[in-house]
Amino acid sequence: DAGVIQSPRHEVTEMGQEVTLRCKPISGHDYLFWYRQTMMRGLELLIYFNNNVPIDDSGMPEDRFSAKMPNASFSTLKIQPSEPRDSAVYFCASSPRGATHQPQHFGDGTRLSIL
Amino acid sequence: RKEVEQDPGPFNVPEGATVAFNCTYSNSASQSFFWYRQDCRKEPKLLMSVYSSGNEDGRFTAQLNRASQYISLLIRDSKLSDSATYLCVFTGNQFYFGTGTSLTVIP
């Protein structure tokens, strides 16, 4: 079975550029989560969706960050304009119905470096 | 107060040793509890769920203490392959991850 698929695996770009991260959740999973992980702050929840609808975006750090889920099989996290402090590993995760009682399955992550 | 408090370690133990981690949570309404394992430069993966009565999976034992609001993970007969970061997770309205405890098992 295919797991959560993220792309790209690595992204290196210059400050000020737009960055788009992509995620395909596990088929049939109703919940999709975007996380950011750094050494200093650990794993932080940015936003999560239920049935393609954003439920909680309180973790989105600034207006420079936006996320969409146009359908059940695709989500994007966009940073515009990007800054060096956005450098981190960004994970997408999905879980089935009843997410708060079900474990999440993570993608391989996108390692983002902003120069 | 943080939602989740976890000793970051690092824990360095010899092969065959028994090691235990604790993790405390602040939200008494937390409903589900998990331990995840994360290898270096990899994604977190579910290690085991934590049930109210405690549960065991091979060398791993997880326990929940609702009165004191913590969960624990015990690893017996440590293997080199157990070296990783262990993340505790609590749920309420969303998932709350601990910052992880680093374990290195030494030959």
Backbone of each chain as ProteinMPNN parsed JSONL, in Angstrom:
{"seq_chain_A": "DAGVIQSPRHEVTEMGQEVTLRCKPISGHDYLFWYRQTMMRGLELLIYFNNNVPIDDSGMPEDRFSAKMPNASFSTLKIQPSEPRDSAVYFCASSPRGATHQPQHFGDGTRLSIL", "coords_chain_A": {"N_chain_A": [[0.85, -1.202, 0.0], [0.484, 2.235, -0.801], [2.085, 4.8, 0.968], [1.955, 7.979, 2.656], [2.717, 10.478, 0.406], [5.19, 12.76, -0.332], [6.409, 15.689, -1.939], [8.752, 18.184, -3.054], [11.555, 16.028, -2.116], [13.767, 17.311, -1.235], [14.534, 20.76, -1.01], [16.146, 23.596, -2.069], [16.451, 26.971, -1.946], [16.494, 30.474, -2.712], [16.217, 33.198, -0.457], [13.158, 34.943, -0.349], [11.99, 33.748, -2.498], [9.188, 31.913, -3.824], [7.891, 29.002, -2.327], [6.64, 25.781, -2.795], [5.18, 23.064, -1.319], [4.23, 19.672, -1.588], [1.673, 17.187, -1.083], [0.386, 13.92, -0.946], [-2.111, 12.224, 0.534], [-2.763, 9.099, 2.299], [-4.918, 6.95, 0.607], [-8.344, 7.196, 1.301], [-8.055, 8.192, 3.82], [-9.278, 10.614, 6.058], [-8.223, 12.788, 7.298], [-5.722, 15.285, 7.162], [-2.511, 16.456, 7.871], [-0.173, 19.072, 8.367], [3.141, 19.486, 9.338], [5.971, 21.076, 10.91], [9.387, 20.609, 11.522], [12.062, 21.345, 13.608], [15.33, 21.516, 15.112], [15.351, 23.152, 17.322], [12.648, 23.65, 18.033], [11.284, 21.312, 17.813], [8.633, 19.106, 16.748], [6.097, 20.731, 15.151], [2.689, 21.407, 14.823], [1.213, 22.73, 11.99], [-1.147, 23.093, 10.45], [-4.337, 21.505, 10.021], [-6.529, 19.421, 8.092], [-9.874, 18.297, 7.606], [-11.68, 16.148, 5.698], [-10.987, 17.717, 3.466], [-11.375, 20.285, 4.355], [-10.066, 23.089, 6.038], [-9.382, 22.865, 9.463], [-8.014, 23.678, 11.773], [-5.832, 26.196, 11.851], [-4.127, 27.442, 13.49], [-1.495, 27.064, 14.048], [-0.034, 27.992, 11.949], [2.612, 29.975, 11.114], [2.832, 32.623, 10.031], [1.37, 35.1, 7.809], [2.669, 34.581, 5.521], [2.603, 31.945, 5.08], [0.573, 29.482, 3.603], [-2.011, 27.073, 3.104], [-3.587, 24.56, 1.158], [-6.233, 22.342, 0.206], [-7.38, 21.01, -2.341], [-8.671, 18.69, -3.141], [-9.452, 15.315, -2.109], [-7.122, 13.922, -2.4], [-4.866, 15.46, -2.485], [-2.71, 18.009, -1.332], [-1.323, 21.25, -0.672], [1.359, 23.161, 0.663], [2.311, 26.398, 0.985], [4.862, 28.838, 0.872], [5.41, 32.172, 0.856], [6.708, 35.358, 0.762], [9.684, 33.351, 1.012], [11.852, 32.851, 3.871], [15.078, 32.708, 5.521], [14.7, 31.634, 8.136], [12.655, 29.88, 7.789], [13.689, 27.515, 7.144], [13.648, 24.088, 7.514], [12.41, 20.765, 8.3], [9.604, 19.663, 6.658], [6.735, 17.96, 7.316], [4.107, 15.936, 6.1], [1.143, 14.389, 7.155], [-1.305, 11.777, 7.444], [-4.483, 10.561, 8.578], [-7.053, 8.149, 9.445], [-10.686, 8.327, 9.658], [-11.956, 9.774, 12.665], [-9.76, 11.028, 13.836], [-8.493, 11.944, 16.186], [-8.267, 9.742, 17.682], [-6.911, 7.96, 16.291], [-3.798, 6.764, 15.072], [-1.326, 8.735, 13.326], [-0.002, 8.727, 10.015], [3.035, 9.324, 8.567], [4.574, 11.176, 5.878], [7.689, 11.087, 3.997], [8.826, 13.539, 4.311], [9.849, 16.937, 3.54], [12.858, 18.442, 3.039], [13.736, 21.582, 3.629], [15.663, 24.268, 2.649], [16.447, 27.565, 3.028], [18.253, 30.013, 1.58]], "CA_chain_A": [[0.0, 0.0, 0.0], [1.249, 3.471, -0.836], [1.96, 5.634, 2.149], [1.837, 9.397, 2.365], [3.759, 10.84, -0.555], [5.514, 14.18, -0.326], [7.402, 16.161, -2.905], [9.974, 17.43, -3.324], [12.223, 15.507, -0.922], [14.689, 18.373, -0.826], [14.352, 22.017, -1.735], [17.061, 24.658, -1.684], [16.081, 28.128, -2.72], [16.962, 31.735, -2.148], [15.28, 34.025, 0.298], [12.26, 35.753, -1.155], [11.33, 32.939, -3.508], [8.01, 31.15, -3.402], [8.126, 27.567, -2.155], [5.408, 24.992, -2.731], [5.366, 21.677, -0.897], [3.072, 18.892, -2.005], [1.394, 15.995, -0.286], [-0.716, 13.037, -1.305], [-2.373, 11.39, 1.715], [-3.168, 7.717, 2.059], [-6.279, 6.892, 0.094], [-9.356, 6.844, 2.301], [-7.851, 8.936, 5.059], [-10.07, 11.844, 6.059], [-7.498, 13.886, 7.936], [-4.381, 15.577, 6.65], [-1.797, 17.359, 8.779], [1.137, 19.616, 7.982], [4.015, 19.758, 10.471], [7.318, 21.568, 10.682], [10.279, 20.111, 12.566], [13.401, 21.919, 13.734], [16.018, 21.071, 16.325], [15.018, 24.018, 18.456], [11.237, 23.673, 18.407], [10.666, 19.99, 17.68], [7.598, 18.916, 15.74], [5.024, 21.702, 15.367], [1.556, 21.308, 13.913], [0.933, 23.995, 11.314], [-2.556, 23.146, 10.046], [-4.87, 20.218, 9.609], [-7.759, 19.395, 7.301], [-10.776, 17.162, 7.695], [-12.488, 16.129, 4.474], [-10.526, 18.819, 2.612], [-11.692, 21.58, 4.964], [-9.127, 23.426, 7.121], [-10.045, 22.857, 10.754], [-7.237, 24.451, 12.736], [-4.607, 26.733, 11.242], [-3.516, 28.309, 14.501], [-0.056, 26.846, 14.064], [0.611, 28.637, 10.792], [3.388, 31.033, 11.777], [2.607, 33.981, 9.522], [0.579, 35.156, 6.569], [3.474, 34.098, 4.395], [2.291, 30.527, 4.936], [-0.806, 29.145, 3.257], [-2.195, 25.673, 2.749], [-4.838, 24.256, 0.482], [-6.519, 20.936, -0.078], [-8.449, 21.118, -3.34], [-9.421, 17.433, -3.208], [-9.092, 14.356, -1.052], [-5.856, 13.237, -2.651], [-3.784, 16.395, -2.754], [-2.627, 19.231, -0.53], [-0.095, 22.029, -0.84], [1.764, 24.154, 1.664], [3.042, 27.389, 0.223], [5.531, 29.899, 1.629], [5.696, 33.275, -0.061], [8.066, 35.008, 0.347], [10.408, 32.504, 1.959], [12.915, 33.469, 4.657], [15.999, 31.683, 6.058], [14.163, 30.977, 9.345], [11.687, 28.854, 7.389], [14.428, 26.271, 6.892], [13.178, 23.041, 8.431], [11.814, 19.619, 7.616], [8.152, 19.778, 6.665], [6.098, 16.655, 7.181], [2.679, 15.783, 5.914], [0.673, 13.134, 7.745], [-2.738, 11.579, 7.299], [-5.059, 9.545, 9.454], [-8.419, 7.842, 9.047], [-11.773, 8.938, 10.4], [-11.735, 9.693, 14.114], [-8.322, 11.27, 13.857], [-7.875, 12.121, 17.492], [-8.084, 8.449, 18.315], [-6.187, 7.115, 15.364], [-2.436, 7.252, 14.842], [-1.049, 9.379, 12.063], [1.027, 8.147, 9.157], [3.816, 10.432, 8.042], [5.382, 11.078, 4.673], [9.143, 11.13, 4.21], [9.22, 14.901, 4.628], [10.577, 17.788, 2.601], [13.92, 19.189, 3.717], [13.736, 22.884, 2.998], [16.749, 25.182, 3.03], [16.305, 28.891, 2.425], [19.569, 30.651, 1.673]], "C_chain_A": [[0.876, 1.237, 0.0], [1.014, 4.227, 0.454], [1.701, 7.058, 1.743], [3.019, 9.796, 1.476], [3.956, 12.348, -0.559], [6.519, 14.492, -1.419], [7.569, 17.666, -2.764], [10.567, 16.869, -2.037], [13.164, 16.551, -0.342], [14.391, 19.616, -1.658], [15.346, 23.029, -1.175], [16.739, 25.853, -2.56], [16.538, 29.393, -2.01], [15.829, 32.465, -1.435], [14.446, 34.874, -0.659], [11.505, 34.969, -2.217], [10.096, 32.258, -2.927], [8.368, 29.67, -3.36], [6.781, 26.867, -2.066], [5.748, 23.543, -2.411], [4.076, 20.922, -1.178], [2.921, 17.623, -1.192], [0.21, 15.231, -0.862], [-0.956, 12.12, -0.114], [-2.677, 9.959, 1.311], [-4.628, 7.713, 1.635], [-7.251, 6.447, 1.178], [-9.175, 7.535, 3.633], [-8.558, 10.288, 4.968], [-9.313, 13.047, 6.574], [-6.12, 14.035, 7.309], [-3.759, 16.676, 7.507], [-0.506, 17.834, 8.122], [1.9, 19.978, 9.258], [5.32, 20.376, 9.985], [8.191, 21.078, 11.833], [11.634, 20.794, 12.487], [14.026, 21.394, 15.017], [15.548, 21.859, 17.531], [13.586, 23.818, 18.949], [10.548, 22.315, 18.299], [9.626, 19.975, 16.581], [6.424, 19.838, 16.073], [3.917, 21.471, 14.34], [1.273, 22.672, 13.319], [-0.56, 24.146, 11.039], [-3.032, 21.728, 9.826], [-6.234, 20.367, 8.959], [-8.577, 18.146, 7.661], [-11.695, 17.214, 6.482], [-12.255, 17.381, 3.625], [-10.782, 20.201, 3.198], [-10.672, 21.89, 6.055], [-9.862, 23.561, 8.446], [-9.322, 23.759, 11.754], [-5.951, 24.901, 12.069], [-3.859, 27.627, 12.229], [-2.006, 28.15, 14.587], [0.685, 27.473, 12.892], [1.312, 29.894, 11.297], [3.055, 32.448, 11.308], [1.756, 33.912, 8.267], [1.369, 34.688, 5.362], [3.191, 32.627, 4.114], [0.822, 30.359, 4.568], [-0.874, 27.68, 2.864], [-3.554, 25.483, 2.12], [-4.995, 22.751, 0.339], [-7.675, 20.913, -1.06], [-9.262, 19.843, -3.511], [-8.838, 16.46, -2.2], [-7.712, 13.737, -1.233], [-4.68, 14.189, -2.84], [-3.867, 17.606, -1.842], [-1.313, 19.933, -0.827], [0.116, 22.936, 0.363], [2.687, 25.133, 0.937], [3.642, 28.436, 1.165], [5.928, 30.975, 0.619], [5.616, 34.605, 0.681], [8.776, 34.185, 1.417], [11.528, 33.284, 2.644], [13.824, 32.369, 5.216], [15.449, 30.961, 7.289], [13.075, 29.963, 9.035], [12.374, 27.514, 7.121], [14.074, 25.242, 7.959], [12.828, 21.811, 7.6], [10.305, 19.746, 7.767], [7.552, 18.394, 6.387], [4.604, 16.823, 6.919], [2.3, 14.445, 6.521], [-0.819, 13.012, 7.475], [-3.212, 10.518, 8.279], [-6.511, 9.327, 9.064], [-9.443, 8.596, 9.897], [-11.554, 8.752, 11.897], [-10.3, 9.984, 14.441], [-7.75, 11.371, 15.253], [-7.718, 10.801, 18.227], [-7.266, 7.5, 17.456], [-4.774, 7.65, 15.167], [-2.288, 7.848, 13.448], [0.081, 8.665, 11.327], [1.73, 9.283, 8.44], [4.435, 10.115, 6.682], [6.853, 11.196, 5.017], [9.646, 12.523, 4.554], [9.895, 15.614, 3.469], [11.585, 18.585, 3.401], [14.127, 20.495, 2.978], [14.879, 23.728, 3.547], [16.558, 26.48, 2.268], [17.618, 29.644, 2.651], [19.461, 32.167, 1.781]], "O_chain_A": [[1.883, 1.297, 0.705], [-0.104, 4.289, 0.965], [1.277, 7.326, 0.619], [4.171, 9.481, 1.774], [3.012, 13.112, -0.764], [7.363, 13.668, -1.771], [6.621, 18.358, -2.392], [10.1, 17.222, -0.954], [13.332, 16.659, 0.872], [14.046, 19.535, -2.837], [15.385, 23.284, 0.029], [16.754, 25.75, -3.786], [16.921, 29.361, -0.84], [14.655, 32.345, -1.786], [14.95, 35.438, -1.63], [10.513, 35.445, -2.77], [9.979, 32.056, -1.719], [9.055, 29.156, -4.243], [5.888, 27.312, -1.345], [6.499, 22.886, -3.133], [2.978, 21.457, -1.026], [3.892, 17.061, -0.684], [-0.818, 15.808, -1.215], [-0.088, 11.313, 0.22], [-2.829, 9.65, 0.129], [-5.464, 8.389, 2.233], [-7.02, 5.46, 1.877], [-10.057, 7.469, 4.49], [-8.462, 11.002, 3.97], [-9.7, 14.189, 6.326], [-5.451, 13.057, 6.975], [-4.395, 17.682, 7.822], [0.161, 17.082, 7.411], [1.387, 20.675, 10.133], [5.716, 20.227, 8.829], [7.777, 21.129, 12.991], [12.272, 20.818, 11.434], [13.33, 20.889, 15.898], [15.368, 21.312, 18.62], [13.341, 23.818, 20.156], [9.375, 22.177, 18.647], [9.715, 20.725, 15.609], [5.831, 19.736, 17.147], [4.178, 21.355, 13.143], [1.111, 23.654, 14.044], [-1.164, 25.174, 11.347], [-2.244, 20.845, 9.487], [-6.984, 21.303, 9.237], [-8.027, 17.091, 7.977], [-12.4, 18.2, 6.266], [-13.195, 18.011, 3.139], [-10.427, 21.201, 2.573], [-10.428, 21.046, 6.918], [-10.851, 24.287, 8.541], [-9.957, 24.513, 12.491], [-5.083, 24.085, 11.759], [-3.053, 28.468, 11.83], [-1.317, 29.009, 15.139], [1.916, 27.475, 12.866], [0.664, 30.782, 11.851], [3.006, 33.371, 12.121], [1.463, 32.84, 7.738], [0.8, 34.429, 4.301], [3.504, 32.123, 3.035], [-0.055, 31.004, 5.142], [0.094, 27.119, 2.351], [-4.533, 26.136, 2.482], [-4.022, 21.997, 0.35], [-8.832, 20.808, -0.653], [-10.405, 19.889, -3.967], [-7.851, 16.757, -1.526], [-7.193, 13.098, -0.318], [-3.616, 13.777, -3.303], [-4.943, 18.156, -1.607], [-0.321, 19.301, -1.187], [-0.834, 23.408, 0.988], [3.701, 24.745, 0.357], [3.004, 28.86, 2.129], [6.672, 30.726, -0.33], [4.549, 34.951, 1.186], [8.484, 34.324, 2.604], [12.077, 34.236, 2.09], [13.391, 31.227, 5.367], [15.717, 29.772, 7.462], [12.619, 29.256, 9.933], [11.709, 26.502, 6.899], [14.191, 25.504, 9.156], [12.933, 21.815, 6.373], [9.795, 19.916, 8.875], [7.83, 17.762, 5.368], [3.947, 17.722, 7.445], [3.051, 13.475, 6.415], [-1.512, 14.014, 7.297], [-2.432, 9.687, 8.744], [-7.134, 10.187, 8.441], [-9.082, 9.406, 10.75], [-11.042, 7.726, 12.344], [-9.681, 9.275, 15.234], [-6.627, 10.926, 15.489], [-7.096, 10.753, 19.289], [-6.97, 6.374, 17.858], [-4.576, 8.863, 15.102], [-3.026, 7.509, 12.523], [0.983, 8.087, 11.932], [1.092, 10.106, 7.783], [4.769, 8.971, 6.375], [7.221, 11.381, 6.177], [10.769, 12.676, 5.035], [10.434, 14.993, 2.553], [11.224, 19.315, 4.324], [14.624, 20.52, 1.852], [15.033, 23.878, 4.759], [16.513, 26.501, 1.038], [18.027, 29.874, 3.789], [20.479, 32.854, 1.868]]}, "seq_chain_B": "RKEVEQDPGPFNVPEGATVAFNCTYSNSASQSFFWYRQDCRKEPKLLMSVYSSGNEDGRFTAQLNRASQYISLLIRDSKLSDSATYLCVFTGNQFYFGTGTSLTVIP", "coords_chain_B": {"N_chain_B": [[2.424, 26.778, 30.464], [3.744, 23.926, 28.883], [2.04, 21.759, 26.603], [2.96, 19.177, 26.469], [5.531, 17.518, 28.139], [8.755, 16.351, 27.905], [11.61, 14.497, 28.662], [14.548, 15.348, 27.121], [16.838, 13.857, 27.048], [20.304, 13.217, 26.217], [19.898, 9.639, 26.337], [22.206, 7.259, 26.968], [22.893, 4.002, 26.694], [24.097, 0.685, 27.507], [24.141, -2.197, 25.361], [21.558, -4.537, 25.917], [20.656, -3.439, 28.234], [18.039, -2.105, 30.358], [15.781, 0.478, 29.768], [13.94, 3.43, 30.521], [11.46, 5.806, 29.645], [9.72, 8.785, 30.448], [6.776, 10.786, 30.038], [4.991, 13.709, 30.393], [1.715, 15.17, 30.469], [-0.451, 17.995, 30.08], [-3.142, 18.366, 29.644], [-5.921, 17.194, 30.988], [-8.011, 16.065, 29.707], [-7.1, 14.611, 27.668], [-7.259, 12.038, 25.257], [-6.237, 9.925, 23.744], [-3.21, 8.074, 23.454], [0.149, 7.769, 22.393], [3.251, 6.246, 21.426], [5.851, 7.266, 19.365], [8.478, 6.535, 17.065], [11.454, 7.973, 15.872], [13.863, 7.86, 13.496], [17.152, 9.065, 12.663], [16.983, 11.739, 10.439], [14.681, 10.797, 9.305], [11.131, 10.065, 8.961], [8.66, 10.376, 11.627], [7.48, 7.364, 13.082], [4.819, 5.234, 14.008], [5.179, 3.606, 17.03], [3.868, 2.301, 19.196], [0.538, 2.163, 20.49], [-0.862, 3.461, 23.541], [-2.507, 1.986, 26.111], [-5.095, 2.135, 28.597], [-4.834, 0.148, 30.502], [-2.266, -0.514, 30.304], [0.203, -1.895, 28.116], [1.96, -4.321, 26.167], [4.533, -4.996, 23.842], [6.42, -7.204, 22.661], [9.65, -6.461, 23.514], [8.967, -4.037, 24.451], [7.174, -1.975, 26.663], [4.346, -0.14, 27.436], [2.881, 2.316, 29.506], [0.17, 3.967, 31.184], [-0.598, 6.611, 33.284], [-3.155, 8.087, 34.496], [-3.89, 9.591, 36.71], [-1.607, 10.927, 37.541], [-0.972, 12.014, 35.208], [0.836, 11.07, 33.131], [2.699, 9.21, 30.693], [4.573, 6.234, 30.067], [7.433, 4.566, 28.664], [8.973, 1.536, 28.429], [11.887, -0.129, 27.661], [13.193, -3.21, 27.246], [16.149, -5.27, 27.376], [17.9, -3.873, 25.527], [18.635, -3.156, 22.118], [21.052, -2.483, 19.532], [19.72, -1.458, 17.374], [17.642, -0.11, 18.492], [18.347, 2.458, 18.868], [17.392, 5.722, 18.549], [15.095, 8.498, 18.276], [12.519, 8.987, 20.56], [9.178, 9.785, 20.569], [6.557, 11.108, 22.428], [3.005, 11.173, 22.295], [-0.013, 12.903, 22.669], [-3.545, 13.22, 22.558], [-6.114, 15.575, 22.103], [-8.055, 17.916, 21.124], [-6.458, 17.938, 19.005], [-3.376, 16.5, 17.788], [-0.669, 16.3, 20.036], [2.694, 16.544, 20.112], [5.543, 15.409, 21.899], [8.873, 16.714, 22.383], [10.706, 14.794, 22.048], [12.83, 12.075, 23.044], [16.144, 11.249, 23.058], [17.761, 8.262, 22.335], [20.601, 6.275, 22.585], [22.007, 3.232, 21.969], [24.703, 1.474, 23.104], [27.387, -0.534, 21.905]], "CA_chain_B": [[2.904, 25.397, 30.606], [3.662, 23.191, 27.639], [1.074, 20.661, 26.584], [3.678, 17.924, 26.643], [6.897, 17.658, 28.638], [9.484, 15.098, 27.694], [13.046, 14.616, 28.912], [15.198, 15.175, 25.817], [18.008, 12.986, 27.126], [20.26, 11.881, 25.622], [20.11, 8.435, 27.11], [23.211, 6.372, 26.362], [22.836, 2.768, 27.489], [24.765, -0.451, 26.865], [23.285, -3.269, 24.849], [21.03, -5.437, 26.937], [20.137, -2.689, 29.381], [16.642, -1.686, 30.378], [15.697, 1.939, 29.835], [12.554, 3.897, 30.6], [11.205, 7.225, 29.403], [8.417, 9.295, 30.864], [6.274, 11.941, 29.312], [3.829, 14.234, 31.107], [0.826, 15.994, 29.669], [-1.165, 18.957, 30.928], [-4.575, 18.354, 29.374], [-6.501, 15.996, 31.613], [-9.027, 15.504, 28.819], [-6.449, 13.856, 26.593], [-8.037, 10.83, 25.044], [-5.449, 8.835, 23.175], [-1.792, 8.222, 23.756], [0.971, 6.956, 21.508], [4.697, 6.455, 21.319], [6.392, 7.213, 18.018], [9.938, 6.44, 16.979], [11.978, 8.7, 14.728], [15.279, 7.67, 13.212], [17.818, 10.274, 12.173], [16.651, 12.176, 9.094], [13.533, 10.04, 8.818], [9.855, 10.526, 9.49], [8.183, 9.645, 12.807], [6.661, 6.177, 12.811], [4.127, 4.738, 15.192], [5.778, 2.465, 17.726], [2.76, 1.607, 19.827], [-0.469, 2.916, 21.223], [-0.798, 3.256, 24.98], [-3.846, 1.723, 26.606], [-5.277, 2.462, 30.019], [-4.396, -0.948, 31.365], [-0.879, -0.824, 29.986], [0.301, -2.88, 27.058], [3.308, -4.795, 25.902], [4.775, -5.474, 22.489], [7.785, -7.722, 22.689], [10.531, -5.88, 24.543], [8.468, -2.701, 24.75], [5.998, -1.893, 27.521], [3.842, 1.223, 27.59], [1.928, 2.454, 30.608], [-0.516, 5.238, 31.315], [-1.021, 6.982, 34.632], [-4.031, 9.248, 34.308], [-3.928, 10.404, 37.926], [-0.421, 11.787, 37.528], [-0.901, 12.55, 33.849], [2.039, 10.766, 32.362], [2.846, 7.889, 30.097], [5.948, 5.758, 30.113], [7.855, 3.539, 27.728], [10.063, 0.729, 28.963], [12.52, -0.986, 26.666], [14.038, -4.228, 27.885], [17.146, -5.933, 26.53], [18.117, -2.906, 24.446], [19.408, -3.533, 20.937], [21.646, -1.346, 18.82], [18.706, -0.935, 16.459], [16.691, 0.72, 19.235], [18.847, 3.832, 18.867], [16.45, 6.571, 17.813], [14.402, 9.46, 19.14], [11.178, 8.489, 20.899], [8.258, 10.904, 20.744], [5.257, 10.778, 23.016], [1.924, 11.898, 21.634], [-1.304, 12.935, 23.333], [-4.558, 13.851, 21.729], [-7.29, 16.24, 22.661], [-8.638, 18.379, 19.865], [-5.455, 17.667, 17.971], [-2.243, 15.738, 18.286], [0.41, 17.06, 20.655], [3.919, 15.753, 20.132], [6.67, 15.812, 22.715], [10.052, 17.079, 21.589], [11.487, 13.597, 21.782], [13.931, 11.624, 23.905], [17.156, 10.59, 22.233], [18.343, 7.047, 22.906], [21.691, 5.617, 21.874], [22.407, 1.969, 22.576], [26.134, 1.356, 22.827], [27.818, -1.944, 21.88]], "C_chain_B": [[2.742, 24.667, 29.274], [2.637, 22.086, 27.761], [1.731, 19.34, 26.933], [5.094, 18.221, 27.132], [7.593, 16.311, 28.525], [10.959, 15.354, 27.913], [13.779, 14.372, 27.603], [16.358, 14.195, 25.831], [19.278, 13.781, 26.831], [20.466, 10.769, 26.65], [21.103, 7.57, 26.33], [23.295, 5.125, 27.235], [23.553, 1.651, 26.76], [23.732, -1.443, 26.334], [22.821, -4.158, 25.989], [20.435, -4.73, 28.139], [18.636, -2.457, 29.236], [16.61, -0.168, 30.553], [14.231, 2.35, 29.81], [12.494, 5.398, 30.363], [9.83, 7.572, 29.948], [8.052, 10.517, 30.054], [5.03, 12.432, 30.054], [2.998, 15.122, 30.19], [-0.027, 16.855, 30.594], [-2.677, 18.893, 30.76], [-5.196, 17.07, 29.9], [-7.562, 15.343, 30.737], [-8.412, 14.724, 27.672], [-7.056, 12.461, 26.484], [-7.22, 9.645, 24.571], [-3.972, 9.144, 23.359], [-0.984, 7.267, 22.879], [2.445, 7.218, 21.788], [5.08, 6.291, 19.848], [7.906, 7.098, 18.109], [10.361, 7.207, 15.733], [13.472, 8.448, 14.608], [15.836, 8.95, 12.59], [17.451, 10.535, 10.708], [15.521, 11.354, 8.449], [12.253, 10.602, 9.417], [9.503, 9.777, 10.773], [7.319, 8.462, 12.377], [6.049, 5.684, 14.106], [4.851, 3.528, 15.759], [4.676, 1.635, 18.387], [1.773, 2.593, 20.421], [-0.312, 2.609, 22.699], [-2.211, 3.111, 25.499], [-3.903, 1.907, 28.116], [-4.715, 1.395, 30.94], [-2.928, -1.278, 31.173], [-0.826, -1.895, 28.911], [1.76, -3.153, 26.72], [3.396, -5.259, 24.452], [6.23, -5.927, 22.441], [8.577, -7.121, 23.833], [10.029, -4.521, 25.024], [7.193, -2.776, 25.607], [5.609, -0.431, 27.684], [2.834, 1.249, 28.721], [1.381, 3.87, 30.649], [-0.894, 5.447, 32.773], [-1.837, 8.26, 34.521], [-4.017, 10.164, 35.537], [-2.771, 11.395, 37.949], [-0.145, 12.377, 36.155], [0.465, 12.34, 33.198], [1.906, 9.392, 31.726], [4.322, 7.504, 30.157], [6.178, 4.711, 29.04], [9.063, 2.848, 28.319], [10.591, -0.155, 27.847], [13.459, -1.936, 27.395], [15.033, -4.786, 26.877], [17.446, -5.077, 25.292], [19.014, -3.464, 23.346], [19.995, -2.276, 20.295], [20.605, -0.656, 17.937], [17.629, -0.113, 17.167], [17.13, 2.178, 19.28], [17.978, 4.685, 17.954], [15.972, 7.653, 18.776], [12.974, 8.968, 19.327], [10.293, 9.671, 21.275], [6.978, 10.411, 21.404], [4.199, 11.684, 22.38], [0.652, 11.778, 22.463], [-2.308, 13.587, 22.411], [-5.633, 14.486, 22.59], [-8.073, 16.651, 21.44], [-7.69, 18.14, 18.691], [-4.361, 16.815, 18.593], [-1.207, 16.679, 18.892], [1.617, 16.142, 20.775], [4.891, 16.306, 21.161], [7.861, 16.111, 21.811], [10.989, 15.9, 21.365], [12.58, 13.343, 22.792], [14.898, 10.835, 23.045], [17.762, 9.407, 22.972], [19.455, 6.539, 21.996], [22.07, 4.367, 22.642], [23.833, 1.683, 22.116], [26.559, -0.112, 22.852], [28.592, -2.306, 23.139]], "O_chain_B": [[1.707, 24.786, 28.618], [2.389, 21.547, 28.84], [1.141, 18.493, 27.603], [5.772, 19.09, 26.584], [7.093, 15.284, 28.982], [11.502, 16.331, 27.398], [13.651, 13.293, 27.024], [16.816, 13.748, 24.78], [19.323, 14.961, 27.179], [21.117, 10.951, 27.679], [20.859, 7.202, 25.181], [23.723, 5.196, 28.387], [23.619, 1.656, 25.531], [22.6, -1.503, 26.811], [23.583, -4.485, 26.899], [19.78, -5.358, 28.971], [18.058, -2.592, 28.157], [17.327, 0.389, 31.384], [13.396, 1.711, 29.169], [13.353, 6.155, 30.814], [8.904, 6.762, 29.914], [8.904, 11.186, 29.469], [4.116, 11.65, 30.314], [3.515, 15.741, 29.26], [-0.29, 16.49, 31.739], [-3.415, 19.323, 31.646], [-5.016, 15.996, 29.326], [-7.969, 14.209, 30.987], [-9.127, 14.229, 26.8], [-7.326, 11.8, 27.487], [-7.48, 8.503, 24.952], [-3.55, 10.3, 23.412], [-1.373, 6.121, 22.653], [2.826, 8.264, 22.312], [4.697, 5.327, 19.185], [8.524, 7.506, 19.092], [9.727, 7.114, 14.683], [14.245, 8.781, 15.506], [15.101, 9.788, 12.069], [17.593, 9.66, 9.853], [15.427, 11.239, 7.227], [12.283, 11.493, 10.266], [9.989, 8.668, 10.993], [6.535, 8.555, 11.433], [6.68, 5.713, 15.162], [5.102, 2.551, 15.054], [4.569, 0.428, 18.166], [2.13, 3.708, 20.803], [0.303, 1.609, 23.067], [-3.027, 4.019, 25.343], [-2.888, 1.843, 28.81], [-4.19, 1.691, 32.014], [-2.403, -2.203, 31.793], [-1.735, -2.721, 28.817], [2.65, -2.334, 26.954], [2.455, -5.838, 23.911], [7.141, -5.131, 22.211], [8.201, -7.265, 24.996], [10.624, -3.926, 25.923], [6.269, -3.534, 25.312], [6.441, 0.409, 28.026], [2.034, 0.327, 28.88], [2.023, 4.827, 30.218], [-1.446, 4.553, 33.414], [-1.293, 9.363, 34.46], [-4.122, 11.383, 35.402], [-2.938, 12.554, 38.329], [0.802, 13.142, 35.97], [1.141, 13.281, 32.782], [1.122, 8.546, 32.156], [5.198, 8.36, 30.284], [5.245, 4.058, 28.572], [10.054, 3.49, 28.668], [9.827, -0.845, 27.172], [14.395, -1.512, 28.072], [14.784, -4.774, 25.672], [17.263, -5.519, 24.158], [20.007, -4.144, 23.607], [19.502, -1.165, 20.491], [20.613, 0.564, 17.777], [16.795, 0.511, 16.511], [16.356, 3.043, 19.691], [17.843, 4.417, 16.76], [16.391, 7.712, 19.932], [12.307, 8.582, 18.367], [10.614, 10.449, 22.173], [6.393, 9.414, 20.981], [4.484, 12.814, 21.983], [0.285, 10.688, 22.903], [-1.949, 14.416, 21.575], [-5.995, 13.985, 23.654], [-8.692, 15.811, 20.787], [-8.102, 18.144, 17.531], [-4.419, 16.458, 19.77], [-0.905, 17.729, 18.325], [1.572, 15.109, 21.443], [5.048, 17.521, 21.287], [7.848, 15.795, 20.622], [11.944, 15.99, 20.594], [13.182, 14.273, 23.329], [14.515, 9.87, 22.383], [18.222, 9.544, 24.105], [19.267, 6.393, 20.788], [22.413, 4.432, 23.822], [24.132, 1.653, 20.922], [26.134, -0.859, 23.733], [29.029, -3.447, 23.288]]}, "name": "protein", "num_of_chains": 2, "seq": "DAGVIQSPRHEVTEMGQEVTLRCKPISGHDYLFWYRQTMMRGLELLIYFNNNVPIDDSGMPEDRFSAKMPNASFSTLKIQPSEPRDSAVYFCASSPRGATHQPQHFGDGTRLSILRKEVEQDPGPFNVPEGATVAFNCTYSNSASQSFFWYRQDCRKEPKLLMSVYSSGNEDGRFTAQLNRASQYISLLIRDSKLSDSATYLCVFTGNQFYFGTGTSLTVIP"}
